[in-house]
Amino acid sequence: MLYALMCKDKPDSLELRMATRPPHVDYLKSLEASGVLKMAGPLLGDDEKPIGSLLVISAGTMKEAEAIAAGDPYAMAGLFASTEIRAFNWVFKNPEA
């Protein structure tokens, strides 16, 4: 099952995001290497600066998706004000379809 993780940063947290970015990128690379990460990128504000993250991952259950989200260095650093996880059906432009 695919899950979309929509993570919104706390206000005025760009500095924390940038400081935590290297371990976050390493985490995403490990998820990609294991076939878990399908796509990812920052959500942007009106000023085109990051205000959150959007990830699509493959996980067996919602609990597994929650554990993956919790293991993100951004989450562990307290960057996110909220994280919403939803089952996702990738219909268009899915390279695996």
N, C-alpha and C positions, 0 to 999 in steps of 0.2 A: 504494500500500500504506500502511496505517496502522501506526504504531509507538507503543507506550506507553513512555515514559521515566519510570522510577522512580528518583528521585535522593534519597539519604539524606544528611542533613547530618552533618558531624563533630560530636562531642559539644561542648556548651557553645559553640555558634557562632551563637547567636541575634543577637548584636551585629553580627557580620559579615553575616548575612543581611539585617538591617534597613538596614545601611549601603549594601549593594549592591542593595537593592530597586529604587530608581528606574531604574537602567540595565537591570535585569532586566525590569521592566515594559515599558520602551520596546522591548526586544528582542522580547518576546512580542507587543506591539502590531504590530510590523513583520511578524512571522510570521503574525499573524492577517490583516493587510491583504493579504498575498500568498497567502492561502488555505492556508498550511502548517499553522497551528495550528488544531486542532479543539476542544480543551478543555484547561484547565490549572487548577491550584490547589495549595495547600500540603497536605502530609500533616501531620496533627496528632498530638502526643503526648497522653498521659493528662491533662496539664494544659491541653490545647487550644491549646498554643503550637506554631508550625511546627517540624517536625523533618525536613522534606524537601519535595520537589516531585513532582507527577504531571502529566505532559503527554501528550497524544495528538496526534501530528503526522502529516501526509501527506508521504511521501518516496518517491522512486523505488527506492531501494536501502537496505540496511542501512548502507552507507558514508555515504550522504547523511544518514541519521538520526543517525549518529555525529557527523558534522560539525556538524549543527544543535545537538546536545547540547553539543558542545565549544565552540560559539560563544556559549553562554549566559553572561552576565556572572557569574552565580553559579558556574558551573564554572571560569571563568577566574580568579575570585577565590580559588579553592581551598576553597569552601564544602562541597563534597560529599565524603563518605567513600567513597561508591560510587554508580555509575550503572548501572542495568540497562536494557537496551533489548530489547524483544520485539515481534515482529509482533503486531498486534492486529486482531481481527475484531469490529467494533462492530455487534452484532446488534439489541439492544433500544434503543429511543428514539434511534436515529440520525436526526437531522433531514435527512440527505441520502439516506436509504434510500427 
